[in-house]
Amino acid sequence: MEEKMSQMLYQSPAIERLGIPAYNWWNGTLHGVARAGVATMFPQAIGLAATFDRELIQEIGDVVSTEGRAKFNEFSRRGDHGIYKGLTFWAPNVNIFRDPRWGRGHETYGEDPYLTGELGCAYIKGLQGPDPEHPKAAACAKHFAVHSGPEALRHQFNAQVSKHDLYDTYLYAFKRCVKDAKVEAVMGAYNRVNGEPACGSKGLQNGLEKISKILMSALLIMIVVLAVHSFTLSGAGEGIRFYLIPNLKTVKEVGFGNVVSAAMNQAFFTLSLGVAAMEIFGSYMGKYHTLAGEGLRICALDTFVAIMAGLIIFPAGSIPPGNSQILQQSCYTKNHLSAKIELFRLLFNERKGDFNGISNKFYGTY
């Protein structure tokens, strides 16, 4: 038991009877091998973040771990197992740099969770190498979680954060580092999070991840159930035909240009294709991506969303008898807005009784 306890410190003594040498777990490589003699020094992390270049960051990580392993081999040959001479690298720092007064903010990749996750994963992959069974070194994502100053009070500071901000902002990069980059270690923060020690928080360890999995699964099940239920309601076939069969006669009357304009507006603002376009044309698009490939991928996704929306919203008997022509005209007529308003009025008047009671069949609006 004493031998096991001795290995829980960052400065672990040797266990000679088992042939385990002494080892110091504290080694720094934020932007180069630190405090272990001469080494290549790259720009600090905040400067590297300004490159927005994942490939470059991964190559830097590869160089750093190569130098670190070379130093480790030489130190080990000499029997030197002191501090800063190991292969467990306490980097990257994927905390969110929200307050410029935080003195260690320059160690991070800035205040953007997505950028931090991308560059953190790239650096980890470079440090650890391509073979997970034989890593060049062991990276360590730090400091888990919600650690961004004040530095002098980190042993007593209580970070108060909403669940939404916690999950979307502060935990995102850690999740990416663990799931996508397979980081070997995570360093806990000293501070408390909403009153609980970060290293002993039940919410951080169990709650959020389980809740998100349950909610996402429940949402998917609900969508499928609603879609299947829609097939059993009157007017389901007409609603599906509305989404899948184009009205070429109306397209010709209105004009192809107007149809394209209406469709693009629908795609950009209803299906958020504008955000997807930012992804396609972003400076961080990798060389292995193509505009055609990314465009097809996003179009396929948006088409699936549109079909699912059609199955849930319009079918289910929401088409008043004798008014199907308004449904056919609602998208591409010259009086586009008036047709939609009239369609909604008819749908609402036809189905308003369904709003009274627990079981409603009117699931959405157009």
Buried (B, 14 or more C-beta within 10 A) or exposed (E): EEEEEEEEEEEBBEBEEEEEEBBBBBBBBBBBBBEBEEBEEBBBBBEBBEBBBBEBBBEBBBBBBBBBBEBBEEBBEEEEBEBBBBBBBBBBBBBBBBEEEBEBBBBBBBBBBEBBBBBBBBBBBBBBBEEEEEBBBBBBBBBBBBBBBEEEEBEEBEBEBEEEEBBEBBBBBBBBBBEBBBBBEBBBBBBBBBEBBBBEBEBBBEEBBEEEEEEEEEEEEEBEEBBEBBEEBBBBEBBBBBBEEEBEEBBEEBEEEBBEEBEEEBBBEEBEBEEBBEEBEEEEEEEEBEEEEBBEBBBEEBEEEBBBBBBBBBBBBBBBEEBBEBBBBBBBBEEBEEBBEBBEEBBBEBBEEBEEEEEEBBBEEB
